[in-house]
Amino acid sequence: HRELSTIAMARILVVEDESVAAWYLQEALENLGHQVVANAMSGEEALQEAGETQPDLVLMDIRLQGDIDGIAAAQQIRSRFDIPVVYLTAHADDSTLKRAIATNPFGYLVKPFQEREVHTTIEIALRRHQLEKRSEDTKQWFVNTFDSIDNATIATDRDGNIIFMNPAAEALTGWSQQEVIGKAATTVVKIIDVATLNEIENPLLQVMREGAPLSLPEDCLLITKDGIE
């Protein structure tokens, strides 16, 4: 997906089974400088066109005839192609709206469309997807970096719950990352002072609270999952 700061035009797939609405929407999009790469009239056709054209955005009518309605098609397009979807709707019952909201759409356009609303909704959807993509790329960079570190490394959220452990930390503590994701750091990092045999305050939490590096006592032991010192 292209950078919005340098390219304003977007390649858009329109999924609308009402020909008049589809024609008006295509005209509005072209007036705004976008390109309609294809028009689809069913969920099945939408999936095929999304795979073949790889658009920047899909405008999807919620109520489509056939085995795959707009909501089901949107879910598959997001999961299979990572393409943002904006729903088109005139009216929908409560259960349909709840299903639509559950798919975390990138926006809604209500019929009849106003060109200004079309422009604003598309702009917001594309920028949100761009930011999410950057966030995922950054997260993956951190994961790859941590994985390559020889020292045992554990990361937590602000509440001290574990969000990542590298292979070295798994080997040292006896815990697998899958077992401890979302659990408190105190579950994994248990350190005792050899002299007193008392458990030392969890260093991860202490560092976050004080905002400074921490040196552990020289004689201390890590207790593994199996109780090994």
C-alpha positions, 0 to 999 in steps of 0.5 A: 500500500502506498504512502498517502503523503505522496499519492492522493489517488487510491485504487478502489473496488466498489461492491454494490448490487444497485446499479444506480448507486454503483454508477453514482459512487463511481462518478463521485470517486473519479471526480475525487481523483480515485480509480475504480479498479472494478465493480462487483455485485455479489460477495463471491465476485467481491472476493474474486476481484479483491484477489485479482486487483489488490485495491487500496480500499473496498467500498462494500454494500452491507446487504448483498444477495447470495450466500456471502453477504457484505459483512462475510465478504468484508471479513474474508477480504480483511483476513485474506488480503489485509485490505481496509473495508468501508461499508455502504448502507441505507438502513440495516436491522440491529442484528446486521449492524452488530455483525458489521460493528464486530468486523471493526470496519474502517468506516461507513457511508450512508446512502444517498452519498454526499461527495464530501462525505465520500472524500472524508470517509475514504481519507480517514480509512486509508490513513487509519490503515496506513498507521496500523500497517506501520504499527505492525511493521514496528512490532515485527521489527521489535520481535525479530530484534528480541529473538536474535538477542543472546541474553534472556529478554522479557517485555511487559506492558505498563501493568507488568504483564508479559507481552514477549519472551525471546528463546533465551528467556524461555530456556533460562526460566523454563517457561514458554512464551505461549504459557505466559503471554498476558500473565504478570511478570512475577509469574516468570521472574522469581529471584531470591537473595542467597543470603536471606533466602527472601524473594527480591522485588520483581526487577521488571516492576521496580525498573518501570516504577523508578524509571532507572536501570537496576543492578541485582544483588551479586548473590541471587538466584532465579527460580525456574518454572520447575523450582530449579535454582 
